[in-house]
Amino acid sequence: MWSERSGLLWVITLSLICLLLFFTVQNGDLAFDRGEIAQGAGWRIITGNWVHTNVWHLLLNLAGLTLLYGLFRDYLGQSRLPLLMLLLGSAVGLGIWWWCPQTQWYMGLSGALHGLLVWGAIQDVHHQRRISGAMMLLGIMVKLAMDLYQAGDGPVAQLIGARVHIESHLIGAGAGLILGLLPVSLSRPQAPH
């Protein structure tokens, strides 16, 4: 019973952390900021994932987290969700640091969420849900191609008050692919609900 509920409890906990940070901390104090990181504030590589530009950005990311949990809850019990989010968020932050020198600041969970989607789709394929997994992988590839075509500008960019950071989406999706293909799986499906 605990493992069935633990995934949902982690979604609630991670959402509350994002909400608490949004309403109590100046987002600039925790955002990925290349200059501050270079001065020794390495924690910003991870915390940049948990702060947001505005309330719409926050709500979009939390809705995405909730939706992905709903899709992949069979794989996200116990402490798998926070472990995945930590690994994916770290990969996104480090990827931006190493491969996106033009990026001076970054905020948001969307890179890690793209990774969670790819990871979950691969789990579907591994656990005999091949059609749903393949359709999600195709969908994310189309979405990433559209992001590249729009160059980060579009309705979502206007809503969140910042350019959509396509690079973080690509890095997150790549990290999700690597984690999903690792022979040591982070997932054991729970009993169907």
N, C-alpha and C positions, 0 to 999 in steps of 0.2 A: 504494500500500500504506500509506504514512504517513497519508494523509487518512482511510482506513478505520479505522485504529487510533487516530487522534488524538482522536476523540470519546470513546472508551472511556478513553483516558489522562486526558482532562480530568475524566471522572466520578470516576476513581480519585483524581486530584489534589484535586479539590474535596472529596471525601469525607475524604481525609487531612487537609486543612486544618480541616474541621469537627471531626474527631476530635482533632487536635492542640490546637485551641482549647478543646475540651471538657475535656481532661485536663490542660492546663497553665495555663490562664488562668481567673481568677475570672470567670464569665460576666457578672456585673454590671459588670465593667470595660469590656466591649465592647457590652453591650445597648443598644438604643435607649432612651435615658433623656432625657426632655424637658428636665429641669432641667440636666443636664450639657451637652446640645446647646446650650441657650440660653447657657451659660457659655463656649461656644467649642469644644466637643468634637464638631464636625460629622461626624467619621469614623463616629460611632455611627449615623448615618443608614444607612450601608451595613453596618457590622459587626454590627448588630443582627440581620441576616439569617443570620449564620453561627454564632451561639451558640444554645444550647438550654437549656431548663429542667431537663431530666433525660435519662437515657440512653434512655428510651422515646421521648421527643420527638426526640432525635437519630436514633435508628434508624428511626422512621417517616419522617422527612424524607429520610434517605439512601436508604431503600427507594423512596420516591417519585421521587427523582432517578434512580435506577437504572432503575426501570420506565419513566419518561418517555424516558430515553435509548434503551431498548430499542424503544419505540414509534416514536421519531422519529430513529433513528440515521442514516437516509439524508440528513437535513437538518442534522445536528449535527457534521459532520466539521471538520477543521482547527481554527480557533479560534472557531467559531460558538457553541459551548456556553458558554464563559466570558464571551464578549461579551454573549450573551443574559442570562446570570445576573447580570452586572454591571448591565446596563440595567434588567432587571426588579427586581432588589434595590434599585437606586437609586430607581426609580419607587415601590416599596412604601414605602421609608423616607421619601421626600419627600411621598408621599401621606398617610402617617400624620401627618407634621409639619404639613402644611397643612390637611388635612380632618378630622383626628381629634384635636382639642385635648383631649378627655377622656382620650386614651391617654397615660399617663405613661411606660410602659415597654413594650417589645416585644422578643421573641426568637423566632427561627425562620425557616426557609426556605420555609414553606408558601405564603406570599403569592407569592413568585417562582415556586414550582412550579405554582401555579394559572395564572400567566401563561404559563409554558412549555407547559402543556397546551393552553391556548387557541391560542397561537401555532402549536404543532405541528398541531393540528386544522385550522387555516386552511391550513397548508402542504399537508396531505393534500388538502384541497379544491382548492387551486391545482394540484396535481400529479396530478390525475385519480384520486384516491382519495376521491371525493366521499362515498360512503356511510359509510366509516369516519370521515372528518372530521366529517360532519354528526352522526353518532351520538355522537361525543365532545363536540361542542359542545352537543348536547341533554343529555348526561349531566352536563356541568359546570354547565349552567343548573339542572338538577334538584338537584344537590349544593349549589349556592349557595343555592337556595331553602330546602332543608332546613336548612342552616346558619342562615339567617335565622330560620326557624321555631323552632329549638332555642335561639336567642339565645346561642350559644357554649357552652352547657352540654350535657353528654352524656357518653357513655363516653370519647370521646377527651380531653375536658377533664380527666376524672378520671385518665386514664393519663398525660397530660403534666404534671399538677399545676398547670394554669393554664387560664383561660378561653380557648377557641378564638377567635382574633382574626379574626372574620368580615370586618371592614373591610379587613384586609390581603389576604384572599382576593379580595374584590371589586376592590380597587385593582390587585392583580396580574393578575386576569383582564382588567380593562380595559386595562392596559398591554400584555398579550399580544395583545389584540384590535387595538390601535392598531399595534403592531409588525407583526402579521400582515397588516394591510391596507395598510401602507405600500407605495407603488409600487416602492421600492427594496428588493428582497428580500434578507434575510440568508441565504437558503437556495438552494442549488443541489443538487438531489438527486444523491447518488453513485450509482454503478452498483449495481444490486440485489445483495444478498448471497446 
